[in-house]
Amino acid sequence: MIKNKSKKDIKKVVLAYSGGLDTSIIVSWLKENYDCEVICYTADVGQGEELSNLPEKAISTGASKIFIEDLTDEFASDYLYKMLRSGAIYENKYLLGTSIARPLIAQHMVKIAQQEGADAIAHGCTGKGNDQVRFELTVMALDPSLKVIAPWREWDICSREDALDYAAAHNIPVSSSLKSIYSRDRNLWHLSHEGGNLEDTWNEPLEDMFQLTVSPEQAPDEPEVIEIEFIQGYPIKLNGIALTPANFVKELNQLGGKHGIGRADMVENRLVGMKSRGVYETPGGTILVAAHQDLESICLDRDTQHYKNLIAQRYADLVYNGQWFTPLREALDAFVDVTQKHMTGVVKMKLYKGSVTPIARQSPYSLYNEDFATFEEDSVYDQSDAEGFINLFGLPLKVAALRNLKTDAAIPVEAPDFSTVSNEPV
């Protein structure tokens, strides 16, 4: 049985580190409250931030060392593409950009903790959000001997002003005392916006908030047509050019952003129980999802396609809830892999003023047969056969109707009179 570690047992901690105000003061807070060594860990998942100054900053705030890893290729190939092939979309809008990155980051933190002989992992997630769950479930799944420290659930810092006061009192350098009115998370797949004027659901998002996409009204007046080639559900070529997964997403982000594609404004149900409003920009992901769905329309049979829609919803829940490293997700991946065996082909997409529209598709494994679908005379489908099919398909309806014709006329049906019923228990 794994015993929970107490504060005195914690000698070394790996901290998820961004270099911002919160994680900067967490380094000092951990040393002060746990009397432990702090190792910082930073994952590059395509957030587009300058990471070169982080080692100096981490060491100056009390960390013993820092690890910085470029995970963009692994993120795209092993996480984003798996999710894309599953069809997962949370509550019909959210393409799960933040959710899908957290298990990857936590997985590598566990590796560093094991490599460095750490006793615990720490993160700067608040006690109100979903990210705390995603980080901690990953740690539980991969190494339950590690303790997880969440300062926001322990300390008495309640605001940015409190954090700035703590930084000043402990001589922790912070780059700015100003804060964006929005809480943002960015990676290769998306950019999310929360807070500020978005907290009132009646407020329209301000245009200057968006960073990855132009306003559809300001997008080019001419549509742009692109071709995306898939092999077994994996995007391989863009306009005939082979690209790595990370570069594929980057290229589509540029194209989609230019045409104002990929904005989503939604009120979602957080795992912790509350509703929150988020505005997401996912230009490349939106294009890929639309193209993938369109290719499936010709490559999957009806029953498999309909059942896969159910699987996609459950897959989205697993990703959103931080349950990536679970037997169920692995089992669903096995199902998805089978559905994608014949998902090879090309989809032609039109990008225009916020919309992405599939306009043509082809596949060597297409189930669409023009001979069957044509309205002209053909030799493979006898239209008179439809009469027998309809008679059999509608037989339950016919039997029920015949019963009703017989019984409804003979047996008057009236609502019972409950006023005569005793209120006393039997």
PEGIDA-V233871 format. One record per residue. N is the residue number from 1. RES is the residue in one letter. SS is DSSP state (H for helix, E for strand, L for the rest). BURIAL is b if it has 9 or more other ideal C-beta (glycine too) atoms within 8 Angstrom, else e. D_FIRST is the distance of its C-alpha to the first C-alpha in Angstrom with 1 decimal. Layout:
N & RES & SS & BURIAL & D_FIRST
N & RES & SS & BURIAL & D_FIRST
This chain:
1 & M & L & e & 0.0
2 & I & L & e & 3.8
3 & K & L & e & 6.3
4 & N & L & e & 9.6
5 & K & L & e & 12.4
6 & S & L & e & 15.6
7 & K & H & e & 19.1
8 & K & H & e & 19.6
9 & D & H & e & 16.7
10 & I & L & b & 18.4
11 & K & L & e & 20.9
12 & K & E & b & 21.7
13 & V & E & b & 21.8
14 & V & E & b & 23.3
15 & L & E & b & 25.5
16 & A & E & b & 27.2
17 & Y & L & b & 30.7
18 & S & L & b & 34.1
19 & G & L & b & 36.3
20 & G & L & e & 37.4
21 & L & H & b & 37.6
22 & D & H & b & 34.1
23 & T & H & b & 32.2
24 & S & H & b & 34.6
25 & I & H & b & 34.0
26 & I & H & b & 30.2
27 & V & H & b & 30.4
28 & S & H & b & 32.1
29 & W & H & b & 30.1
30 & L & H & b & 26.8
31 & K & H & b & 28.4
32 & E & H & e & 29.9
33 & N & H & b & 26.9
34 & Y & H & b & 24.0
35 & D & L & e & 26.2
36 & C & L & b & 24.7
37 & E & E & e & 26.1
38 & V & E & b & 26.7
39 & I & E & b & 27.1
40 & C & E & b & 28.9
41 & Y & E & b & 28.7
42 & T & E & b & 31.5
43 & A & E & b & 31.8
44 & D & E & b & 35.3
45 & V & L & b & 35.2
46 & G & L & b & 38.9
47 & Q & L & e & 39.1
48 & G & L & e & 42.4
49 & E & L & e & 41.8
50 & E & L & e & 42.9
51 & L & L & b & 40.0
52 & S & L & e & 42.0
53 & N & L & e & 42.0
54 & L & H & b & 38.3
55 & P & H & e & 37.5
56 & E & H & e & 40.1
57 & K & H & b & 39.0
58 & A & H & b & 35.3
59 & I & H & b & 36.2
60 & S & H & e & 38.8
61 & T & L & b & 36.3
62 & G & L & e & 33.9
63 & A & L & b & 31.6
64 & S & L & e & 31.2
65 & K & E & e & 31.7
66 & I & E & b & 31.7
67 & F & E & b & 31.1
68 & I & E & b & 33.4
69 & E & E & b & 33.1
70 & D & E & e & 35.5
71 & L & L & b & 33.6
72 & T & H & b & 36.6
73 & D & H & b & 37.1
74 & E & H & b & 33.5
75 & F & H & b & 33.5
76 & A & H & b & 36.6
77 & S & H & b & 36.0
78 & D & H & e & 32.4
79 & Y & H & b & 31.9
80 & L & H & b & 35.4
81 & Y & H & b & 37.0
82 & K & H & b & 34.1
83 & M & H & b & 34.4
84 & L & H & b & 38.2
85 & R & H & b & 38.2
86 & S & H & b & 36.1
87 & G & L & b & 38.6
88 & A & L & b & 36.0
89 & I & L & b & 37.7
90 & Y & E & b & 36.1
91 & E & L & b & 38.5
92 & N & L & e & 41.4
93 & K & L & b & 41.9
94 & Y & E & b & 38.9
95 & L & L & b & 38.4
96 & L & L & b & 34.9
97 & G & H & b & 35.8
98 & T & H & b & 33.3
99 & S & H & b & 30.5
100 & I & H & b & 30.6
101 & A & H & b & 30.5
102 & R & H & b & 27.3
103 & P & H & b & 24.8
104 & L & H & b & 26.8
105 & I & H & b & 26.8
106 & A & H & b & 23.1
107 & Q & H & b & 22.4
108 & H & H & b & 24.6
109 & M & H & b & 23.0
110 & V & H & b & 19.6
111 & K & H & e & 21.6
112 & I & H & b & 23.3
113 & A & H & b & 20.2
114 & Q & H & b & 18.8
115 & Q & H & e & 22.4
116 & E & H & b & 22.9
117 & G & L & e & 19.6
118 & A & L & b & 19.1
119 & D & L & b & 16.3
120 & A & E & b & 17.4
121 & I & E & b & 19.8
122 & A & E & b & 22.5
123 & H & E & b & 25.0
124 & G & L & b & 28.2
125 & C & L & b & 27.9
126 & T & L & e & 29.2
127 & G & L & e & 27.4
128 & K & L & e & 30.1
129 & G & L & b & 29.8
130 & N & L & b & 28.1
131 & D & H & b & 27.1
132 & Q & H & b & 24.2
133 & V & H & b & 22.6
134 & R & H & b & 23.5
135 & F & H & b & 22.1
136 & E & H & b & 18.8
137 & L & H & b & 18.2
138 & T & H & b & 19.0
139 & V & H & b & 16.5
140 & M & H & e & 13.7
141 & A & H & e & 15.1
142 & L & H & b & 15.6
143 & D & L & e & 13.0
144 & P & L & e & 10.3
145 & S & L & e & 9.6
146 & L & L & b & 13.1
147 & K & E & b & 14.2
148 & V & E & b & 17.3
149 & I & E & b & 20.3
150 & A & E & b & 23.1
151 & P & H & b & 26.0
152 & W & H & b & 28.1
153 & R & H & e & 25.6
154 & E & L & e & 25.8
155 & W & L & e & 29.2
156 & D & L & e & 32.6
157 & I & L & b & 34.4
158 & C & L & e & 35.9
159 & S & L & e & 38.5
160 & R & H & e & 40.0
161 & E & H & e & 42.3
162 & D & H & b & 39.5
163 & A & H & b & 37.9
164 & L & H & b & 41.3
165 & D & H & e & 41.8
166 & Y & H & b & 38.5
167 & A & H & b & 39.5
168 & A & H & e & 42.9
169 & A & H & e & 41.6
170 & H & L & b & 39.3
171 & N & L & e & 41.9
172 & I & L & b & 39.9
173 & P & L & b & 42.5
174 & V & L & b & 42.4
175 & S & L & e & 44.8
176 & S & L & e & 46.1
177 & S & L & e & 46.1
178 & L & L & e & 47.2
179 & K & L & e & 44.9
180 & S & L & e & 45.6
181 & I & L & e & 45.9
182 & Y & L & b & 43.5
183 & S & E & e & 39.8
184 & R & E & b & 39.7
185 & D & E & e & 37.3
186 & R & E & b & 38.8
187 & N & L & b & 37.8
188 & L & L & b & 39.5
189 & W & L & b & 39.4
190 & H & L & b & 40.5
191 & L & E & b & 41.3
192 & S & E & b & 40.2
193 & H & E & b & 42.0
194 & E & E & b & 40.9
195 & G & L & e & 42.3
196 & G & H & b & 45.9
197 & N & H & e & 48.5
198 & L & H & b & 46.1
199 & E & H & e & 44.5
200 & D & L & e & 47.6
201 & T & L & e & 47.5
202 & W & L & e & 51.3
203 & N & L & e & 51.7
204 & E & L & e & 52.5
205 & P & L & b & 50.6
206 & L & L & e & 52.8
207 & E & H & e & 54.1
208 & D & H & e & 53.4
209 & M & H & b & 49.7
210 & F & L & b & 49.4
211 & Q & L & e & 48.9
212 & L & L & b & 48.3
213 & T & L & b & 50.9
214 & V & L & b & 54.5
215 & S & L & b & 55.9
216 & P & H & b & 57.0
217 & E & H & e & 60.4
218 & Q & H & e & 60.7
219 & A & L & b & 59.4
220 & P & L & e & 62.0
221 & D & L & e & 64.7
222 & E & L & e & 64.5
223 & P & L & e & 61.6
224 & E & E & b & 59.8
225 & V & E & b & 58.9
226 & I & E & b & 56.1
227 & E & E & b & 54.7
228 & I & E & b & 51.0
229 & E & E & b & 50.2
230 & F & E & b & 47.0
231 & I & E & e & 45.7
232 & Q & L & b & 43.2
233 & G & L & b & 42.4
234 & Y & E & b & 42.0
235 & P & E & b & 44.7
236 & I & E & e & 46.5
237 & K & E & b & 50.0
238 & L & E & b & 51.6
239 & N & L & e & 55.3
240 & G & L & e & 55.2
241 & I & E & e & 53.4
242 & A & E & e & 50.0
243 & L & L & b & 47.4
244 & T & L & e & 43.8
245 & P & H & b & 41.4
246 & A & H & b & 41.2
247 & N & H & e & 45.0
248 & F & H & b & 45.6
249 & V & H & b & 43.9
250 & K & H & b & 45.7
251 & E & H & b & 49.0
252 & L & H & b & 48.5
253 & N & H & b & 47.5
254 & Q & H & b & 50.8
255 & L & H & b & 52.8
256 & G & H & b & 51.1
257 & G & H & b & 51.3
258 & K & H & b & 55.0
259 & H & L & b & 55.6
260 & G & L & b & 53.6
261 & I & L & b & 51.0
262 & G & L & b & 47.4
263 & R & E & b & 47.6
264 & A & E & b & 45.5
265 & D & E & e & 45.6
266 & M & E & b & 43.2
267 & V & E & e & 41.4
268 & E & E & b & 37.9
269 & N & E & e & 35.1
270 & R & L & b & 32.2
271 & L & L & b & 28.7
272 & V & L & e & 28.3
273 & G & L & e & 31.2
274 & M & L & e & 34.3
275 & K & E & e & 37.1
276 & S & E & e & 38.1
277 & R & E & b & 41.1
278 & G & E & b & 40.9
279 & V & E & b & 43.6
280 & Y & E & b & 42.6
281 & E & E & b & 44.6
282 & T & L & b & 43.6
283 & P & H & b & 46.8
284 & G & H & b & 45.8
285 & G & H & b & 43.0
286 & T & H & b & 45.4
287 & I & H & b & 47.8
288 & L & H & b & 45.3
289 & V & H & b & 43.9
290 & A & H & b & 47.5
291 & A & H & b & 48.5
292 & H & H & b & 45.5
293 & Q & H & b & 46.0
294 & D & H & b & 49.7
295 & L & H & b & 49.1
296 & E & H & b & 46.8
297 & S & H & b & 49.7
298 & I & H & b & 51.7
299 & C & H & b & 49.0
300 & L & L & b & 46.8
301 & D & L & e & 48.1
302 & R & H & e & 48.3
303 & D & H & e & 45.4
304 & T & H & b & 43.0
305 & Q & H & b & 44.1
306 & H & H & e & 43.7
307 & Y & H & e & 40.2
308 & K & H & b & 39.1
309 & N & H & b & 40.1
310 & L & H & e & 37.5
311 & I & H & b & 34.8
312 & A & H & b & 35.9
313 & Q & H & b & 35.2
314 & R & H & b & 31.7
315 & Y & H & b & 31.1
316 & A & H & b & 32.5
317 & D & H & b & 30.1
318 & L & H & b & 27.1
319 & V & H & b & 28.5
320 & Y & H & b & 29.5
321 & N & L & b & 26.1
322 & G & L & b & 24.2
323 & Q & L & b & 22.7
324 & W & L & b & 24.0
325 & F & L & b & 21.0
326 & T & L & b & 20.6
327 & P & H & e & 21.5
328 & L & H & b & 24.4
329 & R & H & b & 26.0
330 & E & H & e & 25.9
331 & A & H & e & 27.5
332 & L & H & b & 30.1
333 & D & H & b & 30.9
334 & A & H & e & 31.8
335 & F & H & b & 34.1
336 & V & H & b & 35.6
337 & D & H & e & 36.2
338 & V & H & e & 38.3
339 & T & H & b & 40.3
340 & Q & L & b & 41.1
341 & K & L & e & 42.6
342 & H & L & b & 46.1
343 & M & L & b & 45.6
344 & T & L & b & 48.1
345 & G & E & b & 51.1
346 & V & E & b & 52.8
347 & V & E & b & 53.1
348 & K & E & b & 55.8
349 & M & E & b & 55.0
350 & K & E & b & 57.3
351 & L & E & b & 56.2
352 & Y & E & b & 58.4
353 & K & L & b & 58.1
354 & G & L & b & 54.5
355 & S & E & b & 54.4
356 & V & E & b & 53.1
357 & T & E & e & 54.9
358 & P & E & b & 54.5
359 & I & E & e & 58.1
360 & A & E & e & 57.8
361 & R & E & b & 55.4
362 & Q & E & e & 55.6
363 & S & L & b & 53.5
364 & P & L & e & 54.3
365 & Y & L & b & 51.9
366 & S & L & b & 53.4
367 & L & L & e & 53.7
368 & Y & L & e & 56.5
369 & N & L & e & 59.8
370 & E & H & e & 63.0
371 & D & H & b & 64.9
372 & F & H & e & 62.8
373 & A & H & e & 62.7
374 & T & L & e & 66.3
375 & F & L & e & 68.7
376 & E & L & e & 71.5
377 & E & L & e & 72.5
378 & D & L & e & 70.1
379 & S & L & e & 69.9
380 & V & L & e & 66.2
381 & Y & L & e & 65.9
382 & D & L & e & 68.4
383 & Q & L & e & 68.3
384 & S & L & e & 69.8
385 & D & H & e & 66.5
386 & A & H & e & 64.9
387 & E & H & e & 66.8
388 & G & H & e & 65.1
389 & F & H & e & 61.7
390 & I & H & e & 62.2
391 & N & H & e & 63.5
392 & L & H & e & 60.4
393 & F & H & e & 58.0
394 & G & L & e & 59.7
395 & L & H & e & 60.2
396 & P & H & e & 57.6
397 & L & H & e & 59.4
398 & K & H & e & 62.7
399 & V & H & e & 61.7
400 & A & H & e & 60.4
401 & A & H & e & 63.5
402 & L & H & e & 65.8
403 & R & H & e & 63.9
404 & N & H & e & 64.3
405 & L & H & e & 68.0
406 & K & H & e & 68.5
407 & T & H & e & 66.5
408 & D & H & e & 66.9
409 & A & H & e & 70.7
410 & A & H & e & 70.6
411 & I & L & e & 67.8
412 & P & L & e & 68.0
413 & V & L & e & 64.6
414 & E & L & e & 64.5
415 & A & L & e & 61.7
416 & P & L & e & 61.1
417 & D & L & e & 62.4
418 & F & H & e & 59.5
419 & S & H & e & 61.8
420 & T & H & e & 62.7
421 & V & L & e & 59.1
422 & S & L & e & 58.1
423 & N & L & e & 55.5
424 & E & L & e & 54.6
425 & P & L & e & 51.3
426 & V & L & e & 51.9
